[in-house]
Amino acid sequence: MFKRSIWNSLMAWKNSQKHKPLILRGARQVGKTTIVNEFGKVFDNYLYYNLEQHENAQLFEAFIPLDDLINLLFARRRKTKKVGSTLLFIDEIQNSPKAISMLRYFYENHPEIHVIAAGSLLENIVDVKESFPVGRVEYLALHPCSFREFLMALDRDDLLYFIDNPSSSISMHQELMSLFNQYTIIGGMPEVVQEYAIKRDIFAIDSIYRSLLQSYQDDVEKYVKGNKLTDVVRYILKQGWQFAGQIITLGNFGNSSYNAKDVGNAFRLLEKAMLLEMVYPTTATEIPAMPELKRMPKLIWFDTGLVNFAAGVRTEIIGALDIMDVWKGHIAEQIVAQELLTLNDYIDQERCFWIKAGGGGSAEIDFIWRNGAQLVPIEVKAGHNSHLRSIHSFIDASKVSVAVRVWSGPYSIDNVCTTIKKKPFRLINLPFYLVGNIDRIVNEQPLTS
């Protein structure tokens, strides 16, 4: 298994004196079970229980005192408890409401035991179960692999130096862009990345993509059975991939006959499953930048590789010299959004884009990234500074004096830029492969003039 970035967060949780039970969120097949099984090796005792197996769920549903249950969990695995640390991993915990409510008692009565829980559509249970241990659990999110993780999977750790030292990346620009283009095609699903690292054949992983897409369709049958949204969700999972990176209309989405209310509810269900995000615009230039939910959102799926395969645009990307030229730039926005999401392991982060409020012409920024107390505009665009009119509009309306342009060119900083209204600002020209290091790069620049 190649190293995942979330490992450091897991170790910090393990070493914390007041660790609450940890709920690990993420779409199916992003590697939750794999990473926790590997993490279990750093404990003296490791117990894994998958509650999709009926006999395992029955253990937690039975009326057994917690002390006796812990002993029974060891006995069922034919393990003698060793002196030292213990990790209990309860996988697919949504199959036992009692196991969910029991998390609070692990925290209150057995803090010496580390507990990790994972499950599909767990937020749906939060919505309807009063017994959910609010305030007594912690959360981490596991996303598809970032470009950094992709490089490590390909045994190209040598290139991480250039990711971490942007000014030195120019000498390796062509190679890094070539690898990033491969990453854009492959995506970040761990099984896909692992297989590609072994075979280095793009078309040899088709069966994995098909299996993943089928598993998400099967989840619809499992979690939306009998619900009127079943057909809508199924339709989105079949046709929605081709709208990645685009602003969408909910009513009659994809030329369907479904109304806006049902489509919106179906999209929100898929958001809870962490398969996609509806990225809404904001007109704010300072925090808090509240999303304007009555406006049309931009659709971002959780993995670009699946988008390419399901939407049938993979061949177009393979033959392109620049991913900016593919699919009207939609795939470039999709992959940048995916990289931005991997900047941390928080589950509550939301991406947004910016539109100019009021009159005086239209302007739109692809993404607004919150960096501490500031909002930084990010445009995914080629071309000269004079063509970045939306960035000019944002800078003129805000207190920020730095902007980011993501492109296929090499890393550079234009220190002497002025907006149409003659306001000075710095423009960071960020190649795609450095998006995952945007926080460090931006924080090295003064954010205000």
C-alpha positions as MATLAB code, in Angstrom:
seq = 'MFKRSIWNSLMAWKNSQKHKPLILRGARQVGKTTIVNEFGKVFDNYLYYNLEQHENAQLFEAFIPLDDLINLLFARRRKTKKVGSTLLFIDEIQNSPKAISMLRYFYENHPEIHVIAAGSLLENIVDVKESFPVGRVEYLALHPCSFREFLMALDRDDLLYFIDNPSSSISMHQELMSLFNQYTIIGGMPEVVQEYAIKRDIFAIDSIYRSLLQSYQDDVEKYVKGNKLTDVVRYILKQGWQFAGQIITLGNFGNSSYNAKDVGNAFRLLEKAMLLEMVYPTTATEIPAMPELKRMPKLIWFDTGLVNFAAGVRTEIIGALDIMDVWKGHIAEQIVAQELLTLNDYIDQERCFWIKAGGGGSAEIDFIWRNGAQLVPIEVKAGHNSHLRSIHSFIDASKVSVAVRVWSGPYSIDNVCTTIKKKPFRLINLPFYLVGNIDRIVNEQPLTS';
ca = [
       0.000    0.000    0.000;
       1.304    3.446   -0.895;
       1.251    6.052    1.852;
      -1.870    8.213    2.165;
      -1.652   11.785    3.411;
      -4.328   11.152    6.050;
      -1.834    8.961    7.911;
      -0.379   11.960    9.771;
      -3.852   12.992   10.964;
      -4.550    9.462   12.167;
      -1.296    9.405   14.124;
      -2.098   12.786   15.674;
      -5.487   11.399   16.751;
      -3.849    8.295   18.230;
      -1.374   10.349   20.237;
      -3.959   12.843   21.500;
      -4.653   12.545   25.234;
      -8.383   13.142   24.757;
      -9.193   11.203   21.629;
     -12.875   10.785   20.925;
     -14.137    7.917   18.748;
     -13.238    8.805   15.180;
     -15.743    8.622   12.335;
     -13.933    8.242    9.043;
     -16.005    9.598    6.164;
     -15.555    9.088    2.460;
     -17.199    7.607   -0.591;
     -17.139    3.864   -1.081;
     -13.848    2.474   -2.345;
     -11.680    5.475   -1.459;
      -9.593    3.228    0.785;
     -11.081    3.631    4.273;
     -10.805   -0.040    5.218;
      -7.333   -0.371    3.721;
      -5.889    2.626    5.544;
      -7.397    1.635    8.904;
      -6.192   -1.973    8.576;
      -2.711   -0.608    7.961;
      -3.098    1.843   10.830;
      -4.079   -1.038   13.104;
      -0.511   -2.357   12.864;
       0.780    0.479   15.052;
      -1.424   -0.709   17.955;
      -0.710   -3.563   20.338;
      -4.252   -4.852   19.829;
      -6.370   -4.468   16.688;
      -9.961   -5.619   16.272;
     -11.847   -5.294   12.977;
     -15.590   -5.832   12.735;
     -17.596   -5.306    9.538;
     -21.252   -4.876   10.465;
     -22.455   -5.788    6.988;
     -21.928   -9.317    8.270;
     -25.066  -10.149   10.215;
     -23.330  -12.070   12.987;
     -21.066   -9.081   13.689;
     -23.985   -6.641   13.780;
     -25.789   -8.939   16.227;
     -22.930   -8.566   18.714;
     -23.512   -4.833   18.955;
     -27.294   -5.085   18.848;
     -27.405   -7.540   21.761;
     -28.078   -6.222   25.266;
     -24.567   -6.798   26.595;
     -22.776   -4.506   29.067;
     -19.922   -2.678   27.402;
     -17.240   -4.339   29.536;
     -18.532   -7.776   28.567;
     -18.864   -6.735   24.931;
     -15.201   -5.712   24.786;
     -14.165   -9.095   26.157;
     -16.465  -10.809   23.671;
     -14.985   -8.857   20.771;
     -11.537  -10.168   21.677;
     -12.848  -13.698   22.148;
     -14.638  -13.734   18.773;
     -11.325  -12.909   17.115;
      -9.568  -15.513   19.273;
      -7.218  -12.863   20.582;
      -5.827  -12.375   24.052;
      -5.695   -8.728   24.997;
      -2.099   -7.575   25.197;
      -0.908   -4.843   27.499;
      -0.822   -1.585   25.589;
      -2.911    0.264   23.038;
      -6.080   -1.076   21.407;
      -7.828   -0.033   18.193;
     -11.370   -1.173   17.460;
     -12.518   -0.557   13.884;
     -16.281   -0.793   13.352;
     -16.814   -0.818    9.604;
     -20.222   -0.251    7.958;
     -21.525    0.917   11.330;
     -24.763    2.178    9.763;
     -26.040   -1.419    9.966;
     -26.307   -1.157   13.758;
     -27.968    1.954   15.252;
     -27.059    0.640   18.683;
     -23.375    0.523   17.740;
     -23.615    4.168   16.715;
     -25.133    5.214   20.027;
     -22.576    3.043   21.846;
     -19.718    5.252   20.628;
     -20.460    7.740   23.419;
     -19.934    5.063   26.058;
     -16.562    4.097   24.636;
     -15.596    7.733   24.987;
     -17.021    8.143   28.499;
     -16.187    4.761   30.059;
     -13.297    3.309   28.061;
     -11.144    6.191   26.791;
      -8.145    3.843   26.706;
      -9.657    2.112   23.666;
      -9.285    3.875   20.342;
     -12.399    3.456   18.204;
     -12.762    4.208   14.492;
     -16.107    3.870   12.744;
     -16.901    4.096    9.049;
     -20.079    3.696    7.065;
     -21.985    4.529    3.933;
     -24.457    7.434    3.940;
     -23.819    7.835    7.646;
     -25.150   11.394    7.572;
     -28.609   10.029    6.744;
     -28.540    8.222   10.069;
     -27.468   11.436   11.792;
     -30.585   13.067   10.372;
     -33.011   10.529   11.837;
     -31.400    8.961   14.894;
     -31.527   10.954   18.111;
     -29.063    8.551   19.687;
     -26.197    9.708   17.509;
     -23.384   10.775   19.900;
     -23.170   14.423   18.888;
     -20.185   16.121   20.516;
     -18.640   12.825   21.567;
     -17.041   11.876   18.255;
     -14.455   13.344   15.896;
     -14.435   13.282   12.107;
     -11.884   12.909    9.341;
     -12.560   12.716    5.615;
     -10.700   10.424    3.230;
     -10.725   11.609   -0.373;
      -9.467   10.045   -3.587;
      -5.691   10.210   -3.967;
      -4.086   13.576   -4.535;
      -1.403   14.155   -7.156;
       1.209   13.899   -4.398;
      -0.123   10.469   -3.449;
      -0.247    9.521   -7.136;
       3.471   10.289   -7.452;
       4.257    8.160   -4.401;
       2.212    5.277   -5.808;
       4.295    5.479   -9.007;
       7.518    5.458   -6.943;
       8.302    9.001   -8.035;
       8.983   10.321   -4.548;
      12.014   12.074   -6.046;
       9.672   14.622   -7.620;
       8.133   15.650   -4.289;
      11.128   17.930   -3.739;
      10.030   20.033   -6.708;
       6.434   20.106   -5.458;
       7.659   21.428   -2.116;
      10.147   23.853   -3.704;
       8.156   25.593   -6.447;
      10.996   27.842   -7.614;
      12.972   24.698   -8.485;
      10.092   23.066  -10.339;
      10.737   24.918  -13.595;
      13.566   22.544  -14.547;
      11.178   19.567  -14.202;
       8.101   21.295  -15.576;
       7.550   19.133  -18.642;
       7.905   15.867  -16.734;
       5.636   17.035  -13.924;
       2.993   18.220  -16.388;
       3.172   14.899  -18.232;
       2.609   13.026  -14.982;
      -0.194   15.370  -13.959;
      -1.910   14.727  -17.275;
      -1.693   11.010  -16.506;
      -3.194   11.703  -13.088;
      -6.001   13.709  -14.699;
      -6.812   10.728  -16.918;
      -6.483    8.050  -14.208;
      -8.034    9.904  -11.286;
      -7.462    9.136   -7.630;
      -9.385    5.985   -6.758;
      -6.806    3.922   -4.833;
      -7.482    0.598   -6.556;
      -7.227    2.267   -9.958;
      -4.007    4.083   -9.019;
      -2.495    0.887   -7.614;
      -3.316   -1.089  -10.753;
      -1.998    1.630  -13.032;
       1.220    1.817  -11.008;
       1.739   -1.889  -11.701;
       0.658   -2.161  -15.343;
       1.135    1.415  -16.639;
      -1.724    0.727  -19.039;
      -4.648    3.155  -19.030;
      -7.082    0.765  -20.688;
      -6.199   -2.170  -18.403;
      -8.149   -0.537  -15.560;
     -11.510   -0.308  -17.341;
     -12.913   -3.248  -15.400;
     -12.190   -1.449  -12.121;
     -14.040    1.662  -13.291;
     -17.028   -0.462  -14.318;
     -17.032   -2.230  -10.968;
     -16.902    1.067   -9.074;
     -19.753    2.584  -11.058;
     -21.847   -0.539  -10.537;
     -21.197   -0.473   -6.796;
     -22.566    3.075   -6.604;
     -25.635    2.039   -8.562;
     -26.099   -0.860   -6.127;
     -25.918    1.591   -3.228;
     -28.898    3.390   -4.722;
     -30.928    0.198   -4.517;
     -29.796   -0.338   -0.926;
     -30.317    3.116    0.550;
     -33.079    4.624   -1.553;
     -35.224    1.533   -1.988;
     -38.904    2.425   -1.991;
     -38.099    6.123   -2.121;
     -39.489    8.185   -4.995;
     -35.963    9.538   -5.516;
     -34.631    6.143   -6.606;
     -35.086    6.840  -10.315;
     -33.709   10.375  -10.041;
     -30.565    9.256   -8.211;
     -30.097    6.419  -10.662;
     -30.412    8.873  -13.562;
     -27.817   11.235  -12.056;
     -25.379    8.374  -11.520;
     -25.806    7.351  -15.136;
     -25.916   10.677  -16.965;
     -24.578   13.278  -14.526;
     -20.872   12.618  -15.117;
     -20.956   14.469  -18.427;
     -21.840   17.704  -16.609;
     -18.724   17.747  -14.405;
     -17.217   21.186  -13.903;
     -20.287   22.871  -15.370;
     -23.015   25.097  -13.968;
     -26.209   23.058  -13.977;
     -29.944   23.635  -13.844;
     -31.802   21.380  -11.420;
     -35.173   21.414  -13.156;
     -35.166   18.952  -16.072;
     -31.507   18.200  -15.336;
     -29.789   16.569  -18.296;
     -32.919   16.884  -20.447;
     -34.823   14.687  -17.988;
     -38.428   15.167  -16.931;
     -37.600   15.454  -13.220;
     -38.546   18.638  -11.368;
     -36.092   20.878   -9.533;
     -37.175   19.758   -6.051;
     -36.632   16.050   -6.703;
     -33.363   16.629   -8.548;
     -32.101   18.839   -5.729;
     -33.009   16.223   -3.097;
     -31.310   13.513   -5.141;
     -28.148   15.574   -5.512;
     -28.102   16.263   -1.766;
     -28.380   12.533   -1.080;
     -25.373   11.907   -3.315;
     -23.535   14.735   -1.550;
     -24.059   12.923    1.748;
     -22.556    9.829    0.154;
     -19.596   12.101   -0.756;
     -19.880   11.218   -4.434;
     -20.239   14.808   -5.591;
     -20.609   18.394   -4.483;
     -22.908   21.119   -5.701;
     -20.616   24.142   -5.604;
     -22.674   27.312   -5.228;
     -21.637   30.867   -6.088;
     -21.051   33.723   -3.690;
     -20.930   37.446   -4.303;
     -18.871   38.094   -1.177;
     -15.240   39.213   -1.287;
     -14.697   38.791    2.453;
     -15.567   36.083    4.960;
     -18.087   34.852    5.761;
     -18.743   34.036    2.108;
     -22.194   32.528    2.247;
     -23.198   30.388   -0.753;
     -26.221   31.703   -2.633;
     -28.344   28.578   -2.721;
     -31.013   30.048   -4.964;
     -28.536   30.391   -7.818;
     -27.430   27.602  -10.146;
     -24.583   25.447   -8.762;
     -21.510   24.027  -10.426;
     -21.349   20.211  -10.383;
     -18.096   18.692   -9.139;
     -17.763   14.907   -8.879;
     -15.483   13.295   -6.329;
     -13.114   11.657   -8.831;
     -11.965   12.861  -12.231;
     -10.944    9.403  -13.459;
     -14.508    8.169  -13.054;
     -15.757   11.314  -14.792;
     -13.489   10.649  -17.772;
     -14.549    7.018  -18.036;
     -18.274    7.471  -17.435;
     -18.589   10.584  -19.627;
     -16.522    9.040  -22.408;
     -13.988   11.868  -22.700;
     -10.875    9.900  -21.773;
      -9.653    9.488  -25.350;
      -9.923   13.232  -25.909;
      -7.719   13.906  -22.879;
      -5.148   11.295  -23.906;
      -4.657   12.994  -27.254;
      -4.550   16.548  -25.886;
      -1.364   18.550  -25.527;
      -2.957   20.706  -22.842;
      -5.822   19.694  -20.531;
      -6.998   23.326  -20.695;
      -8.113   22.605  -24.256;
     -10.193   19.529  -23.378;
     -13.962   19.546  -23.008;
     -14.202   23.350  -23.018;
     -11.963   23.487  -19.928;
     -14.463   21.585  -17.755;
     -12.088   18.740  -16.936;
      -9.426   21.276  -15.888;
     -11.860   22.842  -13.402;
     -12.901   19.392  -12.180;
      -9.329   18.282  -11.426;
      -8.442   21.587   -9.736;
     -11.523   21.246   -7.523;
     -10.463   17.708   -6.654;
      -6.970   18.846   -5.687;
      -8.337   21.705   -3.565;
     -10.435   19.218   -1.600;
      -7.337   17.203   -0.657;
      -5.667   20.161    1.063;
      -6.988   18.897    4.406;
      -8.977   16.079    5.991;
     -11.921   18.169    7.245;
     -15.427   16.987    6.417;
     -17.066   20.406    6.566;
     -15.098   22.185    3.853;
     -17.086   23.573    0.954;
     -15.854   24.917   -2.339;
     -17.454   27.909   -3.986;
     -17.058   30.175   -6.978;
     -17.569   33.915   -7.261;
     -19.877   36.047   -9.331;
     -19.970   39.811   -9.393;
     -22.900   41.383   -7.562;
     -25.058   44.107   -9.051;
     -24.620   45.788  -12.398;
     -21.565   47.013  -14.242;
     -20.994   43.917  -16.332;
     -20.632   40.259  -15.465;
     -17.618   38.548  -13.894;
     -17.047   35.033  -12.609;
     -14.114   33.437  -10.727;
     -13.746   29.665  -11.032;
     -13.036   29.127   -7.315;
     -12.769   31.188   -4.166;
     -10.433   29.589   -1.661;
     -10.617   30.505    2.000;
      -7.153   31.032    3.397;
      -7.467   31.931    7.055;
      -9.393   35.193    7.233;
      -8.992   35.953    3.521;
     -10.674   34.838    0.307;
      -8.237   34.159   -2.526;
      -9.534   34.104   -6.124;
      -8.460   31.166   -8.310;
      -8.876   31.181  -12.068;
      -8.197   28.102  -14.178;
      -7.160   29.868  -17.330;
      -4.410   30.336  -19.878;
      -3.448   33.656  -21.379;
      -1.942   36.984  -20.428;
      -2.752   38.911  -17.251;
      -4.728   41.486  -19.221;
      -7.281   38.775  -20.069;
      -7.998   37.943  -16.420;
     -10.762   40.524  -16.157;
     -12.756   38.580  -13.559;
      -9.744   38.525  -11.247;
      -9.416   42.284  -11.760;
     -13.059   42.731  -10.748;
     -12.591   40.643   -7.607;
      -9.372   42.418   -6.578;
     -10.986   45.823   -7.091;
     -13.908   44.805   -4.866;
     -11.818   43.198   -2.095;
      -8.961   43.912    0.287;
      -6.882   41.045   -1.088;
      -3.905   41.879   -3.274;
      -2.953   38.369   -4.409;
      -4.650   36.090   -6.944;
      -3.936   32.647   -8.378;
      -4.054   31.607  -12.006;
      -3.851   27.825  -12.504;
      -2.445   26.934  -15.911;
      -0.202   24.550  -17.834;
       2.714   26.962  -17.852;
       5.615   26.973  -15.361;
       5.511   28.468  -11.884;
       6.045   32.204  -11.642;
       4.837   35.268   -9.782;
       3.929   38.509  -11.525;
       4.705   41.084   -8.859;
       3.848   44.144  -10.913;
       0.206   43.721  -11.967;
      -2.542   46.280  -11.970;
      -6.268   45.897  -12.367;
      -8.354   47.829  -14.826;
      -8.849   50.370  -12.011;
      -5.063   50.513  -11.477;
      -5.043   48.629   -8.191;
      -1.748   46.705   -7.759;
      -1.757   42.970   -7.011;
       0.464   39.906   -7.274;
      -0.520   37.102   -9.610;
       0.699   33.616   -8.763;
       0.927   31.542  -11.935;
       0.467   28.045  -10.579;
       0.974   24.952  -12.746;
      -1.603   22.238  -12.138;
       0.860   20.012  -10.304;
       1.353   22.681   -7.586;
      -2.323   23.151   -6.688;
      -1.889   20.684   -3.829;
       0.712   23.041   -2.336;
      -1.309   26.215   -2.832;
      -1.688   26.941    0.881;
       2.066   27.084    1.462;
       2.723   29.086   -1.720;
       0.013   31.676   -1.050;
       0.966   32.052    2.602;
       4.452   33.091    1.551;
       2.881   36.144   -0.118;
       1.457   39.220    1.607;
      -2.317   38.901    1.175;
      -3.103   42.576    1.481;
      -1.424   45.677    0.133;
];
